[in-house]
Amino acid sequence: MKTIYSSLESAHHDKSNANAVTIYTRIKEHPDVFCVENSLLFCNYCDLSVEWRHKSTVDSHCLGKKHLAQKKIYEANKNKKNQQSLETTLLAAESKREVVESLIQAFANANIPLEKINYLLPFFKKYLKEGGAIPQAPTLRQLYLPSVFENHTKTLLSIFNSKPVCIIMDELSDDCARSVVNTLFAYRQDTKLVSVNFLQRVNNTTIGQTLLPILHSYNISLNIP
């Protein structure tokens, strides 16, 4: 009989412990609303302590006008801060792209292969503010060069579109002994390379076949006087 009584008492004790309310019970009941500081329950929105032992007290605080107003202000400030962080991130990304694309343009203007940039990366990283953001040559070709080329093409189009240009076509051989035909347009003070083509054979027919699509892309008619 004594053993049975002891077992019942132990079970009752375990149940009481399981149902015991602690300060962390209130944390679970109101996620992200409260925190614990020096064994006190603090409201994150109102920045004051709340008596936690009675659930009704905690619930009453959470439903109070002052708490709801402070919560609204807190969340508005948080959203504003997140928006500012996003804008800062976007500005940093745009700044990086601008630096990288300007570097590619400079290399192209100086006729320097992009592969050479790999040797300059340690120097850029050490001495330039945005130097650490400059990637290696393969990444430049894959992610940035197409955009630079597109902008360059738009610039050429703005200069020569539908204009009565002077056409210069020059043949030469590259390091692989391939025939390369460079097409240049001249209009007023501007003379620009507009196309580079690799041909198997160079004669009147292939030159004409090369030129016609170029003229078409710039909306230049053969009938322009």
QUIKA-V416919 format. One record per helix or strand of 3 or more residues. SS is the DSSP state (A for helix, B for strand). FROM is the first residue (numbers start at 1). TO is the last residue. Records with the same first field share a line. If there is no record, write none. Layout:
# QUIKA-V416919
SS->FROM-TO + FROM-TO
This chain:
# QUIKA-V416919
A->2-18 + 23-29 + 55-63 + 65-109 + 114-127 + 131-133 + 137-160 + 204-217
B->34-37 + 40-43 + 166-173 + 179-187 + 190-199
